Amino acid sequence: MTYWDRKLIREQLDKRLKGSLVQLLQADYGWIKLLRDALGMSTTQLAKRVGIDQSRISRLEHAEIDGDLKLSSLKKIAEGLNLRFVYGFVPKDSFEQVVKEQAQKIAKKRMDRVNHTMRLEEQELSVEEKAKAFDDLVQKILLEDAKDFWDQ
């Protein structure tokens, strides 16, 4: 798969996730409670549908917020809500940004080595030249399709 193929996939993923339900979810409000509230269902009603006691639903909602909830518990809740359970990974910004930041990290390491040598030889670039060289290097790294891209 080429850089351009992967870039297209990242862009399509970013487009699909932009404006999705993911943005509804805040750190202090889990999916279980969000969906239960949206459906107008009490913890007692959900507990009955799932086949557990009400206090367990409350504990599950808190465990979800704390990040201590098992996938199997989420699947069971989804079944009780007559929903399909899915999970995924969502970038903080965008998939394209994740890749660009990695390329910038690699470029910075390379530029630091080159700048050190050029300084010693009194051939250091101006701020503008460094910025242009950095941007060019980032693009080159992205297009290189290096197998060790994520190793650095």
URBELDA-V975592 format. One record per backbone hydrogen bond with DSSP energy under -1.0 kcal/mol. NH is the residue of the N-H (numbers start at 1). CO is the residue of the C=O. Records with the same first field share a line. If there is no record, write none. Layout:
# URBELDA-V975592
NH = CO  CO
This chain:
# URBELDA-V975592
6 = 2
7 = 3
8 = 4
9 = 5
10 = 6
11 = 7
12 = 8
13 = 9
14 = 10
15 = 11
16 = 12
17 = 13
18 = 14
20 = 17
23 = 20
24 = 21
29 = 26
34 = 30
35 = 31
36 = 32
37 = 33
38 = 34
39 = 35
41 = 36
46 = 42
47 = 43
48 = 44
49 = 45
50 = 46
51 = 47
52 = 47
57 = 53
58 = 54
59 = 55
60 = 56
61 = 57
62 = 58
63 = 59
64 = 60
65 = 61
66 = 62
68 = 63
74 = 70
75 = 71
76 = 72
77 = 73
78 = 74
79 = 75
80 = 76
81 = 77
82 = 79
83 = 78
98 = 94
99 = 95
100 = 96
101 = 97
102 = 98
103 = 99
104 = 100
105 = 101
106 = 102
107 = 103
108 = 104
109 = 105
110 = 106
111 = 107
112 = 108
113 = 109
114 = 110
115 = 111
116 = 112
117 = 113
118 = 114
119 = 115
120 = 116
121 = 117
122 = 119
123 = 118
130 = 126
131 = 127
132 = 128
133 = 129
134 = 130
135 = 131
136 = 132
137 = 133
138 = 134
139 = 135
140 = 136
141 = 137
142 = 138
143 = 139
144 = 140
149 = 146
151 = 148
